[in-house]
Amino acid sequence: MGRFLDSSLGRKVVMASTGMLLVGFLAAHLLGNLTLFADREGEAFLAYANKIHDLGPLLWVAELGLVLLFGLHIYMALRLTRQNRLARPIGYQKPGQLGESSAGSRSMVITGLAVLGFTIVHLINFRFSKGLGAPESDDLLVEVKSVLTNPLYAAIYLMGAIAIGVHLSHGFRSLFQSFGIFHTRLNRVAKIAGYALAILFALGFAAFPIVGMLVWKGDLS
């Protein structure tokens, strides 16, 4: 097992597996947060927040698991990037030599670090800013709207949404290659699905700062 994880294939499989789990978390998190738009009073969102809080110690376990997933995914990504650079110390000389590469594939490390930074800001804003008490109606809704109507945080969240989309535009397709699945038709489908998934996630997460600045800002003024 140790020899497999130390190989290029092993690192790719681990990175793909952790990436797939993180995409699942992002999907669940996005769907939960979209309850903010379910009603103007925020009752659906508060019900969702209370269900999360009611997990108790299991919430800590889940958060620890997410930290480990993020850490392992980033570590493997950096190892593979370094390995690829050592194997090809002289970069592509001409644009035409980029082959099948895309903006998403060439910026995976940058967008990955941007997503990490966005996640840290998100945790500071909503997980650690006011302790770990049960969410209360006025406090939680006002806090969410206050953050998303702040121009600086709105810009950070919007850039984070874009980074997630660009990262997924290549990351989803590379999952199949990492698992050794190669087929012309499947690769084409995976490419289209990756772009579709990237757009959905980017638009979904971008909706919060956009609605914050265009709608909720008026509610708090």
N, C-alpha and C positions, 0 to 999 in steps of 0.2 A: 504493500500500500504506500509506504514511504517513497519507494522508487517511482511509483506511478505519479504521485503528487508532485514529485520533483521534475517530472518530464513535461515537455511542452504540451502534449496532449492532456495530461492530467490537470495542468493548470487551466487549460481552456475549458475542460469539463467542469471544474470547480467554479470557474468564473461564470460559465453559462448557467449552471445550476443555481448559484446564488442570485444571479441576475433574474432568472425566471421566478424565484421566490419573491424577490423585491418588486417585480412587476405585479405579482399577485397582491402584495401588500399595498402598493400604490393604487391599484384598482379598488380594493376594499376601502381604503382611506378616502379616495376621491368620492366614491358612492356615498359614504357616510357623510362627508362634508357637504355634498350637494343637497342634503336635507335643509341646509340654510335657506334654500330657495323654495322649499315646500309650502311655507306659509309665512306671512309677514310678521307674526308674533314670535316665530322661532321655536314653536313648541316641538316640532319634529326634530330639530337639531338638538334641543335640550334633552329630549328623550334618548337620542343617540348618544350624547355625551354622558348621560347618567348610566346608560348600559355599559359604556366603556369603564366608567369609574367603579361600577359595581363588580367588576372582575376582581378587584382587590389585589391580592398577591400575584394572581395570574397575569395582571397587567405588567408588573415588574418583570416577570419571566418573559413575557412577550417582548418587552422593550429590550431586555438583555439579548434575546435572540436576534432582534433587529440590528442591534449594535454589532453583534458578531457577524451577521450576514453582510452588513455594510463594510465592516473592517476586512473580512475575508475577500469580498468582491474587489475592493480597492487594492488590497495587497497583491492579489493575483493579476489584476490589470496592470499595475506598475511593474511587476516582475516580467510579464509578457512584453510590455512595451520596451523595457530595458533589453530583454533578450533579442527582440526584433531589431533594435538599433545596433546592437553588437554584431548581429548577423549581417546587417547591411549598413555599415558605418557611413558610406557615401550615399546620400539621399538621391531621390529621383532627379535626374538632370533636366528633363523636359516634361512639360505638362502632359504630353501624350503618353508618357510612361506610367501615368497614374493608373491606367487600366480601368478596372471596375471600382476604383475607390470613389468616395463621395465626400461631401462636406461633413456628413455624419461620421464616417469612418476615420477621417483625418483629424477630427476634433474630439475623439472619444475621451481622452484624458482630460482635456479642458472642460468639456461639458460635464464629465463625471465629477470633477472637483467643484464645478459651479453648483451641481445638484447637492453635493455635500455641504457647501456653504449655505445654500438655501435651506437645507434641512436643519442646520444648526440654528439659523435665525428663527426658523419656525418653532423649534423646540424652546428657544429662549422666550419667544413671544407667548406661547400658549401652554407650555408644559411646566416651566420653572419660574415664570414671572410672579405668580401669586400662590405658590405652594401647591399642595396636592389635595386640597380639600374638594368636597363634592361641588360640582358646578351649580351655581345659582343663577336664576333667570336673568336678573338685571345685570349682574356683574359679568357673566360670560358673554352675553350678547353685546353688551356695550364694549367689552374688551375686544371681541372679534371685529366689530365694526370700526372701533377706534384705530386698530392696527391697519386694517385694509383701506381706510380712508386717509391714512397718512401717506403723502406723496412719496416719501423715501421708501417706506415699506412696500407700498403698492408697486413701485418700480422694481424692487428686489424680488417680489413675488411674481411679477410678470416676466422678469428675466429668468427666474427659476423655472417657470412653466415652459418657456422657450427652450431652455437647456434640457429639460426632461424630454421634450419632443424630439430635439435633434439627436440626443443620446439614443433614444429608442428607435429612431429611424434606421439606424445601422445595427443596434444591439439585438433587436428581435431577429433580424435575418441571420446574424452571425451565430445565434443559438444553434441553428441546424448544422452549420459548418463545424461548430465546436463538438457536437455530438457525432460527427462523421457522416451526416446525412447529405448526400450530394445527388441531385437530380435536376436536370434543366428546368422541367416544368415546376417542380416543387420550389426551386430557388426563385423562380419568377413569382409564384404565389406568395412565398415568404417575403419577398421584397415589397410587393403591393400591400400585404397585411402589415408589414412593419411601418410603412408610411401611413397607412390608415390608423394604426394604433398610436403612432406618434402624434398625428393630428388630433385625435380624440383626447389624448392625455393633455396635450398642450392647450387645447381650447378649454378643456375641463378645468384645469388649474388656473388658467388665465382668467376664467370667468369671475373668480373671487375678487381680485384687485380691480377688474374693470367695473363690476357691479358696485364695488365699494366706492370708487371715485365718481361714478355716474349717478348712483341711486342713493346709497347709504350716506354719502357725505351730506346730502340734503336733510336726511333724518336727524343727523347729529348737530346740524347748524341751528 
